[in-house]
């Protein structure tokens, strides 16, 4: 079960199945830092009137700070009514006490016990009086794992509930809340529970000089690779080729397509037919293009000149492939029995507006050429990406943030740490190796090493949100849904599970918002484009 890991941040990569000690370490890392569900400022960019839903302008924020500074700290928090204990304006931090409903605490403890019982079964622990495999009562789990660990794991599972209570203050939070005290000794499943939390508030952002509307950058792009563009165009025309049946008596020539039933057999040393090859090497109604590089050359050569109704026995030798697809048949000698069912001639479409319209309704040839160019540039970084990198660097030079929220720094570090461990898991690291890597000490070292890059990501993210708010840049639901539908279609085509809806939606929203903000900055910026020339060919060595 990865319930606890996923609740650290619903926008982080999903972690595959991992050892329990690793999962608990991540839970404790989260609890020791900032582990409440992230408040997504972008969600409210389309709803500027909903100030009571934690979206507010600088002026409203100031009024709220003054209001909450005078809140009576003696009031006992209850579910739905958190208490603001103090607001540190200089540090942009609000200190709260929130009360989690009894239904939520009971649900969290039930889920935690399920996780720990799974670990009991996995480890093969036995308890006198209980059959192997049955779920143990909570007191026994306390004895095995420690009451504090079980309850602290509940804290991790309650992350969303705690964040929801925090947001009922109406303050504009950035990042996640930090649990100052979970008060686990008072935690009782089924009863309301008070947690002390610190939440970062949106800081003041200023821009020097002409501001973000006066950026000046020089963007250098490499020469266009015409050979790659031609290759992409050829691939597209091949995809939209027109096949026409041939008249009776027609003989196949290079460039045609043979439709045939194929059966593959091993070839004995004396040249006779042996046992059948795996099903992957045979097939019915197979389309065989008579072109070099599309099928095995010897098979293609053996079909040139065939007619409908012909039966041919063709000896081939599979090409040498040490690894990858086809490696199982590498170097084997075989015989293919081919029954020719049909012959077709192939006509490639012209590169024109008609082809563009076939690819996508309403697309013009100019738009198609532009997409091909971007596809080729994408192999080495598009001119748009290079432009965005320059704009980001220029923006960082002129921007100033009063206080970089430690919550955002921490959640970015946790996300990267989780992603790194997930990569190690997928690359074959053992459970023991993951346990060794997933320690608080290793996490702290990782944070220190990645601090500079994490700070850059955090600052840019805040600047984008600020500029989006000031410029009224918003992501429409229609745009998000189009991208989600595309992701779902791609997953289905690849035979993969659809992406997690909440995580995918957030990633799509952020990507679209970043693109729009970059385009907004570019519309104001003074951009000098420099196209690098291809290096001149050197004379041959004498």
C-alpha positions in Angstrom: 0.0 0.0 0.0 1.2 3.5 -0.8 -1.6 5.4 0.8 0.6 7.3 3.1 3.2 8.2 0.5 0.6 9.4 -2.0 -1.0 11.7 0.7 2.3 13.5 1.2 1.5 15.5 -1.9 -1.2 14.6 -4.4 0.8 16.4 -7.0 4.0 14.4 -6.6 4.9 11.3 -8.7 3.2 8.2 -7.5 5.6 5.9 -5.8 5.6 2.2 -6.7 5.3 -0.6 -4.1 8.0 -0.1 -1.5 9.1 -1.6 1.8 7.2 -0.5 4.9 10.2 1.0 6.6 10.8 3.2 3.5 7.2 4.2 3.5 7.3 5.2 7.2 10.5 7.1 6.7 8.8 9.2 4.0 5.8 9.7 6.3 8.1 10.9 9.1 10.0 13.2 6.7 6.7 14.8 5.7 5.6 15.1 9.3 8.9 16.7 10.3 8.5 19.2 7.5 5.6 20.5 5.4 3.2 17.8 4.5 -0.3 19.2 4.1 -2.0 19.1 0.7 -0.8 22.0 -1.4 -3.0 25.0 -1.8 -3.1 25.6 -5.6 -3.3 29.3 -6.2 -3.9 28.7 -9.9 -7.3 27.1 -9.1 -8.7 30.5 -8.3 -7.1 32.5 -11.1 -10.4 32.2 -13.0 -12.4 33.2 -10.0 -11.1 36.5 -8.7 -14.3 37.4 -6.9 -14.0 34.4 -4.5 -11.9 36.2 -1.9 -13.5 34.1 0.9 -12.1 31.0 -0.8 -8.5 32.0 0.0 -7.9 34.1 -3.1 -7.2 37.7 -2.3 -5.4 40.8 -3.3 -2.6 42.4 -1.4 -5.0 44.9 0.2 -7.4 42.2 1.3 -4.6 40.2 2.7 -3.4 43.1 4.8 -6.9 43.6 6.2 -7.1 40.0 7.1 -3.8 40.0 8.8 -4.9 42.9 11.0 -8.2 41.1 11.7 -6.6 37.8 12.7 -4.0 39.5 14.9 -6.8 40.5 17.2 -8.3 37.0 17.3 -9.0 35.7 20.8 -6.4 33.0 21.4 -8.4 31.6 24.3 -11.2 30.4 22.0 -11.1 26.6 21.7 -11.0 25.4 18.1 -13.7 23.1 16.9 -14.2 21.4 13.5 -15.0 24.0 10.9 -13.7 26.9 13.1 -9.9 27.0 13.4 -8.2 29.3 15.7 -5.5 31.8 14.5 -3.1 32.0 17.4 -0.7 34.6 15.9 0.4 36.0 12.5 4.1 37.0 12.1 3.9 39.7 9.4 7.7 39.9 9.1 8.1 36.2 8.5 4.8 35.8 6.6 3.7 32.9 8.8 0.4 32.2 10.4 0.2 30.0 13.5 -3.1 28.0 13.8 -4.8 25.4 15.9 -7.2 23.3 13.9 -9.7 20.6 15.1 -10.2 17.5 13.0 -13.6 15.9 13.1 -14.0 12.5 14.9 -15.2 10.8 11.7 -11.9 11.7 10.0 -9.7 10.5 12.9 -11.5 7.2 13.0 -11.1 6.8 9.2 -7.4 7.6 9.4 -6.8 5.1 12.2 -8.7 2.4 10.3 -6.5 3.0 7.2 -3.3 3.1 9.3 -4.2 -0.2 10.9 -4.8 -1.8 7.5 -1.3 -0.7 6.4 0.4 -2.0 9.5 -1.6 -5.3 9.3 -0.3 -5.7 5.8 3.2 -5.4 7.1 2.5 -8.0 9.8 1.4 -10.4 7.1 4.3 -9.6 4.8 6.9 -10.1 7.6 5.2 -13.3 8.8 4.8 -12.0 12.4 2.8 -14.3 14.6 0.8 -13.4 17.8 -0.4 -16.0 20.3 -4.1 -16.5 20.1 -4.5 -15.2 16.5 -4.4 -17.2 13.3 -1.8 -16.2 10.7 -3.2 -13.7 8.2 -6.0 -12.2 10.4 -6.0 -8.5 11.2 -4.7 -7.7 14.6 -6.5 -5.3 17.0 -5.0 -1.9 17.4 -3.4 -2.5 20.8 -1.3 -5.3 19.3 -0.1 -3.1 16.5 0.9 -0.5 19.1 3.0 -3.2 20.8 4.6 -4.4 17.6 5.3 -1.0 15.9 5.0 1.5 18.7 1.9 3.6 19.5 3.6 6.8 18.5 4.5 5.5 15.0 0.9 4.3 14.4 -0.5 7.6 15.5 2.0 9.7 13.6 1.1 7.7 10.5 -2.5 8.8 11.1 -1.2 12.4 11.0 0.1 11.8 7.6 -3.2 10.3 6.4 -5.0 13.3 7.8 -3.0 15.8 5.7 -6.0 16.7 3.5 -8.3 17.2 6.5 -5.8 19.4 8.3 -5.3 21.6 5.2 -9.0 21.9 4.7 -9.4 23.2 8.2 -6.6 25.6 7.8 -8.1 27.1 4.7 -11.3 27.9 6.6 -9.4 30.9 8.1 -9.7 32.6 4.7 -6.0 33.4 4.7 -4.0 33.0 1.4 -1.5 30.2 2.1 1.4 29.3 -0.2 2.7 25.8 -0.1 1.8 23.4 2.7 1.2 23.7 6.4 3.8 22.6 8.9 2.6 20.5 11.8 4.2 22.0 14.9 2.5 19.6 17.3 0.3 16.7 16.4 -0.4 16.0 20.1 -0.4 12.3 19.4 -0.6 11.4 23.1 -4.1 12.9 23.1 -5.1 11.3 19.8 -8.2 9.1 20.2 -9.8 7.6 17.1 -13.4 8.7 16.6 -13.0 11.8 18.6 -12.2 15.4 17.5 -8.4 16.1 17.6 -6.6 19.5 17.8 -3.4 20.0 15.8 -1.1 23.0 16.0 0.0 24.1 12.5 2.2 26.9 10.9 1.3 28.1 7.4 3.3 30.3 5.1 1.5 33.3 3.7 2.0 34.9 0.3 4.9 37.3 0.5 5.5 40.6 -1.2 7.0 40.4 -4.7 8.7 43.5 -6.3 10.4 44.0 -9.7 13.3 46.5 -10.3 13.9 48.6 -13.3 11.1 48.5 -15.9 9.7 45.4 -14.2 8.6 42.2 -15.9 7.2 44.2 -18.9 10.7 45.5 -19.8 12.8 42.3 -20.2 15.5 42.4 -22.9 17.0 39.1 -24.1 19.0 37.8 -27.0 18.0 34.3 -28.2 20.4 32.2 -30.3 18.9 29.3 -32.3 20.8 26.7 -34.3 20.4 26.2 -38.0 17.4 24.2 -39.3 18.2 20.6 -40.0 16.7 20.2 -43.5 17.5 16.5 -43.7 15.5 15.8 -40.5 12.6 17.9 -41.7 12.6 15.9 -45.0 12.6 12.7 -43.0 9.6 13.8 -40.9 7.7 14.9 -44.0 8.4 11.5 -45.6 7.2 9.7 -42.5 3.9 11.7 -42.6 3.2 11.1 -46.2 3.8 7.4 -45.7 1.3 7.4 -42.9 -1.3 9.0 -45.3 -0.4 6.9 -48.4 -3.1 5.7 -50.7 -3.2 2.0 -51.6 -5.0 0.8 -54.7 -5.7 -2.8 -55.7 -4.1 -4.1 -58.9 -5.7 -5.9 -61.8 -5.5 -9.7 -62.2 -2.2 -10.8 -63.6 -0.2 -7.9 -62.2 3.3 -8.7 -61.0 4.6 -7.1 -57.8 7.4 -4.6 -58.2 9.5 -2.7 -55.7 7.4 0.0 -54.0 4.2 -2.1 -54.1 2.5 -3.7 -51.1 1.9 -7.4 -50.9 -0.9 -8.7 -48.7 -0.2 -12.3 -47.7 -0.6 -15.1 -45.1 2.8 -16.0 -43.7 4.0 -19.0 -41.7 7.5 -19.1 -40.4 9.5 -22.3 -39.8 13.0 -23.1 -38.6 15.4 -24.2 -41.3 17.3 -27.4 -40.7 21.0 -27.6 -41.6 20.1 -29.6 -44.8 17.8 -26.7 -45.9 14.6 -28.5 -45.1 11.7 -27.1 -43.1 11.8 -27.6 -39.3 9.5 -26.7 -36.4 7.3 -23.6 -36.5 8.7 -20.3 -35.4 7.0 -18.3 -32.6 3.6 -16.8 -33.5 5.2 -13.3 -33.7 7.1 -14.4 -36.8 3.9 -15.4 -38.6 0.5 -13.8 -39.4 -2.6 -13.6 -41.6 -3.4 -10.7 -43.9 0.1 -9.2 -43.4 0.9 -6.1 -45.4 4.5 -6.4 -46.7 5.9 -3.2 -48.3 8.5 -4.1 -50.9 11.0 -1.5 -49.8 14.5 -1.7 -48.5 14.6 -1.5 -44.7 10.8 -2.1 -44.2 11.1 -6.0 -44.0 14.0 -8.4 -44.2 15.7 -7.9 -47.6 15.7 -11.6 -48.5 11.9 -11.8 -47.9 11.3 -8.7 -50.1 13.5 -10.0 -52.9 11.7 -13.3 -52.8 8.3 -11.6 -53.4 9.3 -9.3 -56.3 7.4 -10.5 -59.4 4.8 -12.5 -57.4 1.1 -12.5 -58.4 -2.1 -13.0 -56.6 -2.6 -16.7 -55.8 1.1 -17.5 -55.8 2.6 -19.6 -53.0 6.3 -19.0 -52.3 8.8 -20.7 -50.0 11.5 -18.2 -49.1 14.6 -18.9 -47.1 15.9 -16.1 -44.9 18.4 -15.4 -42.2 17.3 -13.1 -39.4 19.6 -10.1 -38.8 22.0 -10.1 -35.8 20.4 -8.3 -32.9 22.2 -8.7 -29.5 19.4 -7.0 -27.6 16.0 -5.3 -27.9 13.1 -6.3 -30.1 13.9 -9.3 -32.3 16.9 -10.4 -30.2 15.3 -13.9 -29.6 15.4 -14.6 -33.4 18.9 -13.0 -33.9 20.9 -14.9 -36.6 18.4 -17.8 -36.9 17.9 -19.4 -40.3 14.2 -19.8 -41.3 11.8 -20.6 -44.1 8.7 -18.6 -44.7 5.7 -20.1 -46.5 3.9 -17.2 -48.1 0.4 -17.2 -49.7 -0.1 -14.1 -51.8 -3.7 -12.8 -51.3 -3.5 -9.4 -52.9 -1.2 -6.7 -54.5 -1.6 -3.0 -54.1 0.2 0.0 -55.6 1.2 2.8 -53.3 0.7 6.5 -54.0 2.1 9.2 -51.6 0.1 12.4 -51.2 1.5 15.7 -52.2 2.7 18.0 -49.5 -0.1 20.6 -49.7 -3.1 22.0 -48.0 -5.2 19.0 -48.8 -2.8 16.7 -46.9 -2.8 19.2 -43.9 -6.6 19.0 -43.9 -6.5 15.2 -43.8 -4.2 15.3 -40.8 -6.4 17.7 -38.8 -9.6 19.4 -39.9 -8.9 23.1 -40.7 -5.1 22.8 -40.6 -3.2 24.7 -43.3 0.0 23.8 -45.0 1.8 26.7 -43.2 0.6 25.3 -39.8 1.7 21.8 -40.8 5.2 23.1 -41.8 5.4 24.9 -38.5 4.5 21.8 -36.5 7.1 19.8 -38.4 9.7 22.4 -37.7 8.9 22.3 -34.0 9.0 18.6 -33.9 12.5 18.6 -35.4 13.7 21.4 -33.1 12.3 19.4 -30.1 15.1 16.9 -30.4 17.5 19.6 -29.3 15.3 22.1 -27.6 12.8 24.3 -29.5 13.4 28.0 -30.1 10.5 28.6 -27.8 12.2 26.7 -25.0 15.4 28.6 -25.5 13.4 31.9 -25.5 11.7 30.8 -22.3 15.0 30.0 -20.6 16.4 33.4 -21.4 13.2 35.2 -20.2 13.3 33.2 -17.0 16.9 34.1 -16.3 16.1 37.8 -17.0 13.1 37.7 -14.7 15.1 36.2 -11.8 17.6 39.1 -12.2 15.0 41.8 -11.6 12.6 40.1 -9.1 12.7 40.3 -5.4 10.7 38.2 -2.8 10.5 39.3 0.8 10.5 35.8 2.1 10.9 32.5 0.1 8.3 30.2 1.8 10.1 27.4 3.5 7.0 25.2 2.8 7.5 25.4 -1.0 11.2 24.7 -0.6 10.5 21.7 1.5 7.7 20.3 -0.7 9.9 20.6 -3.8 12.7 18.8 -2.0 10.4 16.0 -0.9 9.0 15.7 -4.5 12.5 15.4 -5.9 13.6 13.0 -3.2 10.6 10.8 -3.8 11.1 10.9 -7.6 14.8 9.9 -7.1 13.9 6.9 -5.0 11.1 6.0 -7.4 13.7 6.0 -10.3 16.0 3.8 -8.2 13.1 1.4 -7.6 12.3 1.2 -11.3 16.0 0.7 -12.2 16.0 -2.5 -10.0 17.2 -1.3 -6.6 16.4 -3.8 -3.9 14.2 -3.1 -0.9 17.3 -3.2 1.3 19.0 -0.6 -0.8 16.0 1.7 -0.8 15.8 1.4 3.0 19.4 2.4 3.2 18.8 5.5 1.0 15.5 6.6 2.6 16.7 8.0 5.8 16.2 11.5 7.4 20.0 12.0 7.3 20.2 11.2 3.6 17.2 13.4 2.9 18.8 16.4 4.7 22.0 15.9 2.7 19.9 15.7 -0.5 18.2 19.0 0.4 21.5 20.8 0.9 22.9 19.5 -2.4 19.7 20.5 -4.4 19.0 23.7 -2.6 20.1 26.1 -5.3 18.0 24.4 -8.1 15.0 24.0 -5.8 15.1 27.7 -4.9 15.1 28.7 -8.6 12.1 26.5 -9.3 10.2 27.8 -6.3 10.9 31.5 -7.0 10.0 31.1 -10.7 6.8 29.4 -9.7 5.8 32.3 -7.4 6.7 34.9 -10.0 4.6 33.1 -12.6 1.6 33.1 -10.2 2.1 36.8 -9.4 2.4 37.8 -13.0 -0.6 35.7 -13.9 -2.7 37.5 -11.3 -1.5 40.9 -12.3 -2.1 40.3 -16.0 -5.3 38.3 -15.7 -3.7 35.3 -17.3 -6.0 32.3 -16.8 -6.3 28.7 -18.0 -9.7 27.8 -19.3 -11.4 24.5 -18.4 -11.8 23.7 -22.1 -8.0 23.9 -22.6 -7.4 21.6 -19.6 -9.9 19.1 -20.7 -8.5 18.9 -24.2 -5.0 18.0 -22.8 -6.5 15.5 -20.3 -8.4 13.8 -23.2 -5.2 13.7 -25.2 -3.3 12.1 -22.3 -6.0 9.5 -21.8 -6.0 8.6 -25.5 -2.2 8.3 -25.6 -2.3 6.0 -22.5 -5.0 3.8 -24.1 -3.0 3.6 -27.4 0.0 2.4 -25.5 -2.0 0.0 -23.4 -1.2 1.8 -20.2 -3.4 2.7 -17.2 -4.9 6.2 -17.5 -3.1 8.9 -15.5 -4.4 9.9 -12.0 -7.1 12.5 -12.7 -6.2 14.9 -9.9 -2.5 14.8 -10.5 -2.8 15.0 -14.3 -5.2 17.9 -14.0 -2.8 19.9 -11.8 0.2 19.2 -14.0 -1.7 20.2 -17.1 -3.0 23.4 -15.4 0.5 24.3 -14.3 2.1 23.6 -17.8 -0.6 25.6 -19.6 -0.2 28.5 -17.1 3.6 28.6 -17.5 3.3 28.7 -21.3 0.8 31.5 -21.1 2.9 33.5 -18.7 6.0 33.0 -20.9 4.0 34.2 -23.9 2.8 37.2 -22.0 6.4 38.1 -21.0 7.5 37.6 -24.6 4.8 40.0 -25.8 6.3 42.8 -23.6 10.0 41.9 -24.0 12.6 43.2 -26.4 13.8 39.9 -28.0 16.7 39.8 -30.4 16.8 36.6 -32.4 20.1 35.3 -33.7 20.2 32.3 -36.0 23.5 30.5 -35.9 24.9 29.5 -39.2 26.0 25.9 -40.0 29.7 25.6 -39.5 31.6 25.7 -42.8 33.0 22.3 -44.0 36.6 22.0 -43.3 38.9 21.1 -46.2 40.1 17.5 -46.3 43.3 16.7 -44.5 46.3 16.4 -46.7 
